Amino acid sequence: MNESIYLGGWEVDFNDSEELKNFIIQHRLSKDDFDTFTTIQSGLEIKTENGKIIEILNQLGNEKVSGPLDIPIPESEPHRLFWLRPSASGRHQLGGGMPNELKFSTNDSFAPIYLGHIDCKDSHFSWLGINKLHLFYPLDFYFEPTFVDYTNELNPELLSDGRKLEFRPKKQLSSLTFEATCNVTTEEVENEYDPIHQCGVPLWYQYPELPKCPKTGELMKFVCSISSTKRISVLKKGMLGMKKTDDILQFGDMGNLYVFFNPNSKIAYMTTQ
C-alpha cells in the first residue's frame, strides 16, 4: 500500500530515527493543510510503500532530500491547521489585566508579564483538559525555555528548584480578543505587520524544538504560537490609571512565543524564536 505523509516544516535529521519519529508526530498535516502551510514555508512529503519510507521530498519543488530509510513509521494522525484571528466576539484573549483570583509562583530570575489566556472550552483546545490556559512569559530579549506546572490552574507554578514567591506583574498589556478559525485568507497568513497566530503545527524560524514533558517523558503537544504585534501595547500605572507606553508585545527581535502542553501532567513548555 502506497501512502504519502505530509509534514509542515523541513529541518530534521533524517539519520536520527527518534528525532524523525517525533517530528512526524508533531508536524503531520492533511494534504489540504499541507498545501496551505507550504504557501508560507517549506514542508516535507514522505512517500511510503508497505509501511516503509521510500523517499522524502522537499516541497515546494519536489526535490528528493532523503530515502529510502529503514526507520519505523510512528502511528500518528494529521493535525488540523488553524489560527487565532482578532474578533470582537472571540473567546481567547491576549493582554488585559491579570485576574484577581489567579496567582503565579515563580523565582527571582523569571519575571514575566501576563499575556492573556486560551479558553479551553473551545473545541479546538478542549484536549488540554483545563478551563483556561493563562500564559506568562517575559517580553523583549528573554530566550530561556520554560516549563510551568498547571496542576492548580489558578496557581500555576514555574518548574524550577529553589524558593518560589508569588509574582504580580507591575505592567500589563492592552487587550485584544481572538477567535479560533480555519478559514483565513492567504493575505492574513502572510501579513507580518498585523499577524494572526498559528495553531495546529508550529512554524519554526530556527531549528525545530521537540519538547518532552519533564515528568512523564512524553512528547508535548503544540498549542499555539503568539507573534509579536504592534496592535498590543505595554501599559504602566499612571496618575489616572493604566497609561500606554511605546513598548509593544514583542518577543526578542519581533519573534514568536511557542506554547506546548502535556494534558496528562498539566505541564506547559514555552520558548521563543
N, C-alpha and C positions, 0 to 999 in steps of 0.2 A: 504494500500500500504506500503510495506516494503522498506526502503532505508537506506544506510549507509552514514554517513558524516565523512570525513577523515580530521584530523587536525594535522598540523606539530607542535609538542611540546606537553607537558603533564602536566605542572604545572598550575592548575587553581582551583579556589574554586567552587566546584560543588554546594555549598549551596548559592552562590551569583548569582542570576539569571542575574543581569546586567553584571557582570564580565564574566560569561559563554557566554552570548549572544555576547559580544564584542570579546571574544576570538574566537568564531566560525567565526564571520565576518572577523577577521584579519588573522586567521591561516588556513582557509579551503583550501584543495588541492584536485586535482583529485586523483583517485586511483593510477594511474601510478606515479604521482609526489610524492604521499604519500609513495609509495614503495621505491622511491629514497631517500626521506628525512629520512626514518627510517633506512637507512644504516648508518646514521650519528648520529641521536638522536631519542629518543622515540617519538611516536605520539599517538593520540587517535582516536579510531573508535567509533562513536556514532551510535548505531543501533536504528532505529525509526520504528514505526508502526502506520499508520494512523495519522501522524503528531505528535506523542508523543515519548519521549525518553524512550526506553525500558531498554537499558543498555549501559554503556560506558566501552570500553575495552582498556587497555594499550598495545600498540604494541612496540616492538616485544614481543611476549609471550602470547597474547590473554588473559590477566588477567583482570577480571572484577574489576573495581575500583569505579563504581557508577551505580545508576539506580535501578528501574525506577525513573524518575524525572518529576514532574508536572511543567515544565518550557516551555514557548512558544519557538519554534524554529525559529530564525530570518531568513528572506529571505536573501540569500547570494549566491554568485557564487564562484566556486573554483578559487584560484589564480594560475597563471602559475609560476612554479618554474624555475628560470634561474639564470645565473651567469654573472659577468663581468670577462672576461678572457684576459690576456695580448695578444695584437695583434698589429703588426706594422701598420695595416690599421684601427685600432679601432677609433671610433668617440668620445669615452669618455676618460677622462684624469685624472690621479692622479698626483699631483705635478705640477711643472712648475711655471713660473713667473705669478704674478697677472696681468691681462690685464690692460693697462693704462686707458681705459675708465670705468673700474669698480671701484666703491668706496664702502667702508663698514663703516657704522656708528655704533659705539659701546660705551661702557662706560669704566671707568678706570679699572674695575675688570675683564673684558673679553678681553684678548689679544690673539687672535687666530693666526693661520698660514693659508695661502691659500692652500686648499687641492686639488684644481682642479675643474672639472666640469662634470656634466652629460648632454649629448646632448639630449634634449627633442624632437628633430625632429626624433629620433629613435622611431619606433612604440612601443617599449617596455615601453617608458616613455612619450609618447605623452599626456597621461591623465593629466600630471602636468599643461598643458596649458601655459607654458612659453617656451622661446627659449633654455635657458641653466640654469641649477641649479648650480650656483657657490657655493662651500662649504667652510665654515670657521669653524675652531674649534681649541682650544689649544691642544698641544701634552702633552705627559708624564702623569702626575697624576692629571689631571683636570677631575672632575667627575660630574659637575653641569649640569643637564638637561637644555636645552637652546631652546628658541623659536626665530626664525628670520623671519622678515616680508619681503617678496619678491614682494610686490605690485609694486615697481620700481625695476625690476630685475637687473639693472645695478647699483643700490644703495640700496642693502639690508640693513636692519636695525635691530639691536638687539632689541628684545621686552623687554623693561625694563623702569623703572621710572628714572627720573633724566636727567642731561645734556648728550648729545651724542657728540662724536667727530669722525672725520674721522680717520680710522686706516690704516696704510700701514705697512705690515709685514717687519721686519728687516732681517728675514731669509726666505728662500724658500726651497722647496723640489725639488729633481731631478724628472724628469717627465717620465711617462710610460703611453702608450695608451692602451685602452681596448675595446673589442667588447662584446656586449650582446649576449649570446647564451644559448640555452637549451641543446646543445649537448656537454656534458663533460663526462669524464671518472670517474669511482669510485676513481681511484688514484688521479686525480686532486682535487676532492671534499674532500678527506681525507688528503691531503698534508698540514700539519700545518706549514711547513717550507717555502713553496712558495705558499701562499694561493690565491685562486680565491675568488671573493666577491659575496656573495649570495644576490639574489633579489627574489621578489615574496612573500615570507613569512619570518619573522625573525627567526633565530635560536638563542635562548637565552642561556646564560651560568649561569645567575642568574634568579630571578623571572621575568616573562614577564611583560612588560610595555604596557599599552593600552592607549596611549596619546589622549587627546581630544583637539580640537582647542580652544584656549582661547577667540576667537572672536565669533565663531558660536556654540560651544559646540559639534560639530560633531566629531565622531571617525576619527582619522587621518589615512591616508593610508601609508603603508610601501613602501619606495623607494628602499633602499639597505642597506647593512651593508658593512663597509670597515674594513678589517682586518689589524692589524699591520703587517708590512712586512719589511724584511731586503733588499728588492730589491729597495726600495726608500730611499734615504739618505737626511738628512738635509744639506743645503748649506748655507754658510755665505759669505759676501763680503770680498774679499782679494785684494791684490795689482793688480792682473791681472784678476779681475772679481770674479765670484762666485767660492768658494772653498768648496770641500767636507769635511764634519766633520765625527766624529764617531757616531753621532746620526742618528736615523732612524725614519721612520714613525711608531710611537708607541703610542698607547692609553693605559695608565695605564701599567699593567704588561703584555704586548703583548696581549691586549684586542681588542675589536671591537667598532667601532662607528656605531650607528644605526640611520638612517635618515628616517623621516616620513614627509608627506606633505598633506596639505589640498588645493585642487585646487580651492575651492570656495573663500577662504580668502587669498590664496597665502602665507600661513604661514608654515614654516618648524619647525620640532621638532628634536633635536639631543641629544642623550645620549650615554654613554659608559658603557660597561660591560667587 
